[in-house]
Amino acid sequence: MITRFGDEFLSEAELHAAWGAAQLQALTDFLPEGPWTADLEACLYRQGGLTLRVSVLGTYDSDEQSWMWGWANPGLRGTEAVALAGAVERFGQARGMAEFTEETLDLSGFRDPRTAAETLAFAGMGVAGAPGYIGVEAGPGTRVYFLPDDPQVPRAALDPVSLPRTLVTGASLIGHAPRRVVTGYFAHHGVPVHESADRVTAELPAGGAVVIDFDGLGRIAGVSLTARP
């Protein structure tokens, strides 16, 4: 049983926080409402008339308060249905991160095991580079998480107007390392940054720049945009 995630895992999750939050919203807006079905052999997920190619990321058992990675599922191990989850395992092995390499994680020691499961899904999405994740109830006490692996899913673009809110929201999700939230967001969008002790500056692709200031505790103290000259 673990009671908290390791610092290395949290730092990795932070890299994907702002981008991931925006991408999850884009996926939510894209998915139609309606009942869902899945054909794991064909790697297909259907909801409200939409069909997507997916991979099984993992499952959360609310009775046992445990998480199982898709690549460790005895019925799916080695199949195409867990291809993206396998990428998460390889990432964890390369960096020695137990959160990504333990087949099953006992989350009962967390204050909120369900939130801990969502954090694992969120980090797995980021590591796999998937455009979001879909969490659905698959039976009594069981929630399954899918990663879309389909070009139909829209990618959240860098929007200068909503950028301050995007960064602040991302920094609030995990609260471990706000600077990594900021630099990770721009890295996802291929935007280079200039860093100093208390500031990150990014030149926006469409012109102008965004300046993010940090306070003495490393928190985001302000986000300001400058227009193209």
GIHU-V446752 format. One record per residue. RES is the residue in three letters. BURIAL is + if it has 16 or more other ideal C-beta (glycine too) atoms within 10 Angstrom, else -. Layout:
RES/BURIAL
RES/BURIAL
This chain:
MET/-
ILE/-
THR/-
ARG/-
PHE/+
GLY/-
ASP/-
GLU/-
PHE/+
LEU/+
SER/-
GLU/+
ALA/+
GLU/+
LEU/+
HIS/+
ALA/+
ALA/+
TRP/+
GLY/+
ALA/+
ALA/+
GLN/+
LEU/+
GLN/-
ALA/+
LEU/+
THR/-
ASP/-
PHE/-
LEU/+
PRO/-
GLU/-
GLY/-
PRO/-
TRP/+
THR/-
ALA/+
ASP/-
LEU/+
GLU/-
ALA/-
CYS/+
LEU/-
TYR/+
ARG/-
GLN/+
GLY/-
GLY/-
LEU/-
THR/-
LEU/+
ARG/+
VAL/+
SER/+
VAL/+
LEU/+
GLY/+
THR/+
TYR/+
ASP/+
SER/-
ASP/-
GLU/-
GLN/+
SER/+
TRP/+
MET/+
TRP/+
GLY/+
TRP/+
ALA/+
ASN/+
PRO/-
GLY/-
LEU/+
ARG/-
GLY/-
THR/+
GLU/-
ALA/+
VAL/+
ALA/+
LEU/+
ALA/+
GLY/+
ALA/+
VAL/+
GLU/+
ARG/-
PHE/+
GLY/+
GLN/-
ALA/-
ARG/-
GLY/-
MET/+
ALA/-
GLU/+
PHE/+
THR/+
GLU/+
GLU/-
THR/-
LEU/+
ASP/-
LEU/+
SER/-
GLY/-
PHE/+
ARG/-
ASP/-
PRO/+
ARG/-
THR/-
ALA/+
ALA/+
GLU/+
THR/+
LEU/+
ALA/+
PHE/+
ALA/+
GLY/+
MET/+
GLY/+
VAL/+
ALA/+
GLY/-
ALA/+
PRO/+
GLY/+
TYR/+
ILE/+
GLY/+
VAL/-
GLU/-
ALA/-
GLY/-
PRO/-
GLY/-
THR/-
ARG/+
VAL/+
TYR/+
PHE/+
LEU/+
PRO/+
ASP/+
ASP/+
PRO/-
GLN/-
VAL/+
PRO/-
ARG/-
ALA/+
ALA/-
LEU/+
ASP/-
PRO/+
VAL/-
SER/-
LEU/+
PRO/+
ARG/-
THR/+
LEU/+
VAL/+
THR/+
GLY/+
ALA/+
SER/-
LEU/+
ILE/+
GLY/-
HIS/+
ALA/+
PRO/+
ARG/+
ARG/+
VAL/+
VAL/+
THR/+
GLY/+
TYR/+
PHE/+
ALA/-
HIS/+
HIS/-
GLY/-
VAL/-
PRO/-
VAL/+
HIS/-
GLU/-
SER/-
ALA/-
ASP/-
ARG/-
VAL/+
THR/+
ALA/+
GLU/-
LEU/+
PRO/-
ALA/-
GLY/-
GLY/-
ALA/+
VAL/+
VAL/-
ILE/+
ASP/-
PHE/+
ASP/-
GLY/-
LEU/-
GLY/-
ARG/-
ILE/+
ALA/-
GLY/-
VAL/+
SER/-
LEU/-
THR/-
ALA/-
ARG/-
PRO/-
